[in-house]
């Protein structure tokens, strides 16, 4: 609606200034073309972000195929990118898996999956995979620290105009012998 309102105002101004509709129509077409190009660039960027997000899942799919004879995993974000993530790693004595639903859809959800994937990778290097509860607690702490949520979990604007989030995840961690 704001774009339409701007286009209408520009069309009116151009019509009044030139005394004819031709210039107004040309102006509206030029604005529409600019908007279409902006949209194309944004979608191109989001589509590439999808490639990056899918690459985070590749090693989990490979380990899942190596460890399990019969399994099914379907991952499809609501938008081009999204907030769902899974993790699977095979070890000699079993495997660790996590299914994670981050807050947000689309780009915000994708950002959350990257934050959580990074936290998970860091924690799993330092935590015993045989204790999924400890790993989950540490990922939770790391994500909250990354998002600056140790100040009471406030959401919205503070007195200084800074945003606070209450973003996070619903997740299940599991170790199977």
Phi, psi and omega per residue, in radians:
X1 nan -0.753 3.125
X2 -1.075 -0.627 3.114
X3 -1.137 -0.751 3.116
X4 -1.095 -0.728 3.136
X5 -1.108 -0.729 3.099
X6 -1.121 -0.758 3.127
X7 -1.073 -0.743 -3.137
X8 -1.120 -0.752 3.140
X9 -1.141 -0.723 3.120
X10 -1.161 -0.698 3.113
X11 -1.085 -0.791 3.129
X12 -1.072 -0.788 -3.136
X13 -1.110 -0.741 -3.141
X14 -1.172 -0.670 3.131
X15 -1.132 -0.786 3.132
X16 -1.135 -0.670 -3.096
X17 -1.251 -0.615 -3.062
X18 -1.787 -0.236 -3.136
X19 1.302 0.251 -3.137
X20 -2.643 2.868 -3.098
X21 -1.461 -0.406 -3.054
X22 -0.980 -0.800 -3.120
X23 -1.164 -0.661 3.124
X24 -1.115 -0.757 3.123
X25 -1.121 -0.729 3.115
X26 -1.098 -0.694 3.124
X27 -1.135 -0.777 3.118
X28 -1.091 -0.718 3.118
X29 -1.117 -0.731 3.120
X30 -1.092 -0.740 3.125
X31 -1.147 -0.735 3.118
X32 -1.090 -0.707 3.113
X33 -1.121 -0.717 3.096
X34 -1.111 -0.738 3.130
X35 -1.132 -0.709 3.116
X36 -1.117 -0.680 3.114
X37 -1.175 -0.722 3.077
X38 -1.049 -0.784 3.137
X39 -1.086 -0.733 3.132
X40 -1.066 -0.770 -3.136
X41 -1.134 -0.719 3.116
X42 -1.113 -0.792 -3.131
X43 -1.160 -0.633 3.078
X44 -1.074 -0.734 3.119
X45 -1.153 -0.764 3.130
X46 -1.147 -0.692 3.100
X47 -1.091 -0.677 3.095
X48 -1.205 -0.637 3.069
X49 -1.043 -0.598 3.093
X50 -1.085 -0.697 3.097
X51 -1.066 -0.768 3.128
X52 -1.116 -0.795 -3.122
X53 -1.082 -0.741 3.128
X54 -1.121 -0.569 -3.135
X55 -1.135 -0.477 3.094
X56 -1.176 -0.375 -3.087
X57 -1.643 -0.229 -3.019
X58 -1.009 -0.881 -3.088
X59 -1.127 -0.585 3.092
X60 -1.145 -0.741 3.103
X61 -1.077 -0.723 -3.126
X62 -1.151 -0.766 3.112
X63 -1.159 -0.641 3.111
X64 -1.082 -0.779 3.140
X65 -1.127 -0.606 -3.133
X66 -1.321 -0.530 -3.038
X67 -1.637 -0.467 -3.007
X68 -2.053 2.326 3.119
X69 -1.309 -0.625 -3.055
X70 -2.432 1.993 3.131
X71 -2.669 2.875 3.066
X72 -2.457 2.250 3.085
X73 -2.376 2.132 3.101
X74 -2.101 2.114 3.120
X75 -2.153 2.061 3.123
X76 -2.609 1.901 3.139
X77 -1.168 2.660 3.104
X78 -1.070 -0.743 3.078
X79 -1.805 -2.912 -3.127
X80 -1.104 -0.688 3.021
X81 -2.133 2.865 -3.091
X82 -2.813 -3.006 -3.007
X83 -1.837 0.309 3.103
X84 -1.794 2.480 -3.073
X85 -2.596 2.512 3.014
X86 -2.306 2.687 -3.112
X87 -2.433 2.379 -3.134
X88 -2.548 2.269 3.074
X89 -2.430 2.306 -3.110
X90 -1.656 2.410 3.039
X91 -2.243 2.934 -3.121
X92 -1.046 -0.591 -3.068
X93 -1.793 0.203 3.122
X94 2.668 -2.788 3.084
X95 -2.551 2.700 3.109
X96 -1.963 2.376 3.072
X97 -2.419 2.656 3.109
X98 -2.469 2.427 3.014
X99 -2.122 2.213 -2.972
X100 -2.292 2.276 3.052
X101 -2.022 1.852 -3.114
X102 -1.463 2.681 3.049
X103 -1.171 2.506 3.089
X104 1.720 2.679 3.044
X105 -2.071 2.893 3.057
X106 1.087 -2.456 -3.061
X107 -1.066 -0.796 3.106
X108 -1.044 -0.710 3.099
X109 -1.118 -0.683 3.119
X110 -1.132 -0.707 3.068
X111 -1.036 -0.768 -3.141
X112 -1.092 -0.690 3.129
X113 -1.103 -0.635 3.126
X114 -1.207 -0.688 3.087
X115 -1.095 -0.796 -3.095
X116 -1.242 -0.681 3.091
X117 -1.074 -0.722 3.113
X118 -1.122 -0.792 3.116
X119 -1.085 -0.761 -3.134
X120 -1.082 -0.800 3.128
X121 -1.072 -0.733 3.127
X122 -1.115 -0.832 -3.086
X123 -1.154 -0.711 -3.074
X124 -1.217 -0.308 3.044
X125 -1.311 -0.432 -3.015
X126 -1.969 -0.156 -3.013
X127 -2.061 2.572 3.102
X128 -1.214 2.081 -3.133
X129 -1.147 -0.355 3.125
X130 -1.254 -0.140 -3.133
X131 -2.120 1.372 -3.077
X132 -1.078 -0.512 3.130
X133 -1.132 -0.732 3.116
X134 -1.163 -0.705 3.118
X135 -1.102 -0.757 3.131
X136 -1.095 -0.769 3.131
X137 -1.073 -0.705 -3.132
X138 -1.250 -0.672 3.064
X139 -1.098 -0.756 3.115
X140 -1.012 -0.812 3.136
X141 -1.098 -0.761 -3.110
X142 -1.142 -0.745 3.123
X143 -1.130 -0.795 3.122
X144 -1.054 -0.698 3.113
X145 -1.151 -0.741 3.126
X146 -1.060 -0.626 -3.098
X147 -1.623 0.074 3.121
X148 1.127 0.686 -3.059
X149 -1.728 0.276 3.124
X150 -1.573 0.296 -3.141
X151 -1.885 0.572 3.103
X152 1.732 0.008 3.068
X153 1.207 0.436 -3.136
X154 -1.160 2.526 3.052
X155 -2.051 2.568 3.141
X156 1.859 -2.828 -3.081
X157 -1.634 2.462 3.003
X158 -1.627 -3.067 -3.095
X159 -1.097 -0.460 -3.142
X160 -1.530 0.071 3.121
X161 1.428 0.234 -3.128
X162 -1.652 2.415 3.138
X163 -1.381 2.533 3.004
X164 -2.111 2.424 -3.121
X165 -1.903 2.762 2.955
X166 -2.103 0.463 -3.134
X167 -1.166 2.729 -3.140
X168 -3.084 -2.443 -3.024
X169 -2.719 2.692 2.850
X170 -1.893 2.289 -3.017
X171 -2.652 2.804 3.005
X172 -2.339 2.242 3.056
X173 -1.942 2.525 -3.070
X174 -2.616 2.399 2.977
X175 -1.992 2.279 3.121
X176 -2.122 2.186 3.102
X177 -1.290 nan nan
